Amino acid sequence: MAASYPWLTITPAVSADSKFTGETGSLPDVVARHGDWSGHDAYLAGPDRDGPGSCRSLTSAGMAQEQIHIEDFGWSEP
């Protein structure tokens, strides 16, 4: 995809794997480490328990709260 879209940067990442030599952590944390996101929007989907932490990571990277759009699928486990 990166070859077709020069503006696209692909960064392989995993949440936790001691043998992986690339980026590790939650997706929002990895994204936050890679640039100024103040001029961008984020669209997040998944369990509602992940939303608050994801928002904190992205706002700490410069993204305004109103630029973060969350879709909770309603299938979060307690």
C-alpha positions in Angstrom: 0.0 0.0 0.0 2.8 2.4 0.8 4.1 2.1 -2.7 0.7 3.1 -4.1 0.2 5.9 -1.7 3.4 8.0 -1.0 1.7 9.8 1.9 1.1 6.6 3.8 3.6 5.4 6.4 3.2 1.8 7.6 4.6 1.0 11.1 4.3 -2.7 12.2 3.4 -2.9 15.9 2.3 -5.4 18.4 0.7 -4.9 21.8 3.1 -7.2 23.7 5.8 -9.6 22.4 9.3 -9.7 24.0 10.7 -11.2 20.8 9.3 -8.5 18.4 12.0 -5.9 17.6 9.6 -3.2 16.3 7.1 -0.9 17.9 5.2 -2.2 20.9 2.2 -0.9 22.9 -1.4 -0.1 22.3 -2.2 1.3 18.9 -3.0 4.8 20.2 0.3 4.9 22.1 2.3 3.8 19.0 0.4 6.4 16.9 1.1 9.1 19.5 4.8 8.5 19.3 4.9 9.2 15.6 4.2 12.8 15.0 2.1 15.8 15.6 -1.6 14.8 15.2 -3.1 18.2 15.8 -4.3 18.5 12.2 -5.8 15.1 12.0 -8.9 13.2 13.0 -9.0 9.7 14.6 -11.8 7.2 14.2 -11.7 4.5 16.9 -13.9 1.4 17.1 -13.9 -1.3 19.7 -14.7 -2.1 23.3 -15.7 0.9 25.4 -13.1 0.0 28.0 -10.4 1.1 25.5 -11.8 4.5 24.7 -10.6 6.6 27.6 -7.0 5.4 27.4 -7.0 5.9 23.6 -8.3 9.4 23.9 -5.6 10.3 26.5 -2.9 9.0 24.2 -4.1 10.9 21.2 -4.8 14.2 23.1 -1.3 14.0 24.6 0.0 13.9 21.0 -1.8 17.1 20.1 -5.1 15.9 18.8 -8.1 17.9 19.9 -10.9 16.0 21.7 -13.4 17.0 19.1 -11.2 15.3 16.4 -11.5 11.9 18.1 -14.6 9.9 17.0 -15.4 6.7 18.9 -17.7 3.9 18.0 -18.5 1.5 20.8 -19.8 -1.8 19.5 -21.4 -2.5 22.9 -19.7 -5.9 23.3 -17.3 -5.0 26.1 -16.8 -7.6 28.7 -16.7 -6.5 32.4 
